[in-house]
Amino acid sequence: MKKVLALAVLFMGTISGVMAQTITKVDVSIFPKPENGYKQVVIEVPHSDLDSSKKIEFKVGKWMEVDGCNYFNLMGTLEEKDLSGWGYTYYTFETKGEVTSTMMACPDSEKRNLFVTALPQLTRYNGKMPIVIYVPEGYDVTYSIYKTDGEEYKALEVRNRK
């Protein structure tokens, strides 16, 4: 019954192809409480024997109504911090909500709802520990998991260059 309930919650949380997770399995009480105006979000990744061949890319952003032809980028800073005494890290994202964009004229384009993000952060995959991020209220975090097929390639050496 618990598995069915958990699956139902995860499927109901799907928004525009982004899976919203609301159940945390990992105790994050060792991390600081969020400051006023911020919330704590957690990325939990399943542990596997292939953790070392994976990476996590996460993006902090906000849903905004924008025009249909320009590219948009949220301005802000992501800082990696050390959880003193534990050997873990966490992230804090600060922004004034400013957005940059290309300036193409598109008078006939329809408005669209877009998840406007800051630059992505690529970090190692560790299925034993969550990724904890503090973001301002009103902002969200999405993530992707990248994995290699295990093949490695050797770079070519350049000789006799003049």
C-alpha positions as CSV (number, residue, x, y, z in Angstrom):
1,M,0.0,0.0,0.0
2,K,2.8,2.4,0.8
3,K,4.4,1.8,-2.6
4,V,1.1,2.5,-4.4
5,L,0.6,5.7,-2.4
6,A,4.1,6.9,-3.1
7,L,3.7,6.2,-6.8
8,A,0.4,8.0,-6.9
9,V,1.9,11.1,-5.2
10,L,4.8,11.1,-7.7
11,F,2.6,10.8,-10.7
12,M,0.2,13.5,-9.5
13,G,3.2,15.8,-9.1
14,T,4.1,15.8,-12.8
15,I,4.0,19.3,-14.3
16,S,5.1,20.0,-17.9
17,G,7.3,16.9,-18.0
18,V,9.0,17.8,-14.7
19,M,8.6,15.3,-11.9
20,A,7.9,17.1,-8.6
21,Q,9.1,15.1,-5.5
22,T,7.6,15.8,-2.2
23,I,8.7,12.7,-0.2
24,T,12.2,12.7,1.4
25,K,13.8,9.5,2.6
26,V,17.0,11.0,3.8
27,D,17.3,12.9,7.1
28,V,18.4,16.4,6.3
29,S,18.1,17.7,9.8
30,I,21.9,18.1,10.0
31,F,21.6,20.9,7.4
32,P,20.9,24.5,8.4
33,K,17.3,25.7,8.5
34,P,16.4,28.0,5.6
35,E,16.7,31.7,6.3
36,N,13.6,34.0,6.1
37,G,12.4,34.2,2.5
38,Y,14.2,31.0,1.5
39,K,13.2,27.3,1.3
40,Q,15.2,24.1,1.4
41,V,14.9,21.8,-1.6
42,V,16.4,18.3,-1.8
43,I,17.5,16.2,-4.7
44,E,17.5,12.5,-3.7
45,V,19.1,10.1,-6.2
46,P,18.9,6.4,-6.0
47,H,22.1,4.6,-5.0
48,S,23.6,2.1,-7.5
49,D,26.9,0.4,-8.2
50,L,27.3,2.8,-11.1
51,D,27.2,6.1,-9.1
52,S,30.8,7.0,-10.3
53,S,29.7,6.9,-13.9
54,K,26.9,9.5,-13.4
55,K,26.6,13.3,-12.9
56,I,23.7,15.5,-11.8
57,E,23.0,18.8,-13.4
58,F,20.6,21.1,-11.6
59,K,19.1,24.4,-12.5
60,V,17.4,27.0,-10.3
61,G,14.6,28.9,-12.0
62,K,11.2,30.4,-12.0
63,W,8.2,30.0,-14.3
64,M,7.6,33.2,-16.2
65,E,5.5,34.4,-19.0
66,V,7.8,35.5,-21.8
67,D,7.7,36.2,-25.6
68,G,8.0,33.4,-28.1
69,C,11.2,34.2,-29.8
70,N,13.9,35.3,-27.4
71,Y,16.2,33.4,-25.1
72,F,16.1,34.1,-21.3
73,N,18.5,33.7,-18.4
74,L,17.9,34.3,-14.7
75,M,20.7,36.3,-13.1
76,G,21.9,35.0,-9.7
77,T,24.7,33.4,-7.9
78,L,25.0,29.8,-6.7
79,E,27.4,29.2,-3.9
80,E,28.7,25.9,-2.7
81,K,29.1,25.7,1.1
82,D,30.7,23.3,3.5
83,L,28.5,21.7,6.2
84,S,31.0,22.2,9.0
85,G,32.0,19.0,10.8
86,W,30.2,16.7,8.5
87,G,32.2,16.8,5.2
88,Y,29.1,17.4,3.1
89,T,28.3,20.4,0.9
90,Y,25.1,22.3,0.2
91,Y,24.2,25.1,-2.1
92,T,22.6,28.5,-1.7
93,F,21.2,30.5,-4.6
94,E,20.7,34.3,-4.4
95,T,19.0,36.4,-7.0
96,K,17.2,39.8,-7.3
97,G,15.0,38.2,-9.9
98,E,16.6,40.0,-12.8
99,V,16.4,38.3,-16.2
100,T,18.5,38.9,-19.3
101,S,17.4,38.0,-22.8
102,T,18.2,38.4,-26.4
103,M,16.6,41.4,-27.9
104,M,15.0,40.1,-31.1
105,A,11.9,41.8,-32.3
106,C,9.0,39.4,-32.4
107,P,5.8,41.4,-32.5
108,D,3.7,38.5,-33.8
109,S,4.9,35.9,-31.4
110,E,2.6,34.5,-28.7
111,K,3.5,34.6,-25.1
112,R,4.6,31.4,-23.5
113,N,5.1,30.0,-20.0
114,L,8.8,29.2,-19.6
115,F,11.0,27.9,-16.8
116,V,13.7,30.6,-16.9
117,T,16.9,29.4,-15.2
118,A,20.2,30.6,-14.1
119,L,23.3,28.8,-15.3
120,P,23.2,25.1,-14.5
121,Q,25.4,23.4,-11.9
122,L,27.1,20.1,-12.7
123,T,28.0,18.0,-9.7
124,R,29.0,14.4,-8.9
125,Y,26.4,11.8,-8.4
126,N,26.2,10.3,-4.9
127,G,23.3,8.0,-4.2
128,K,24.1,7.9,-0.5
129,M,23.7,11.6,0.1
130,P,21.1,14.1,-1.0
131,I,21.9,17.4,-2.8
132,V,20.5,20.2,-0.6
133,I,19.9,23.6,-2.1
134,Y,18.5,26.8,-0.5
135,V,16.5,28.9,-3.0
136,P,14.3,32.0,-2.5
137,E,10.6,31.4,-2.1
138,G,8.9,31.3,-5.5
139,Y,11.9,29.6,-7.2
140,D,12.2,25.9,-8.0
141,V,15.0,23.4,-8.9
142,T,15.0,20.9,-11.7
143,Y,17.6,18.4,-12.4
144,S,18.9,15.9,-15.0
145,I,21.0,12.7,-14.5
146,Y,23.7,12.1,-17.0
147,K,25.6,8.8,-17.3
148,T,28.4,7.5,-19.4
149,D,28.4,4.2,-21.2
150,G,31.8,3.5,-19.5
151,E,34.0,4.0,-22.5
152,E,37.0,6.3,-22.2
153,Y,39.0,7.9,-24.9
154,K,42.5,9.1,-25.1
155,A,43.3,12.6,-26.2
156,L,45.6,12.9,-29.2
157,E,49.1,14.4,-28.6
158,V,50.1,17.2,-31.0
159,R,53.7,17.1,-32.0
160,N,55.9,19.3,-34.1
161,R,53.7,22.3,-33.8
162,K,55.3,25.5,-35.1
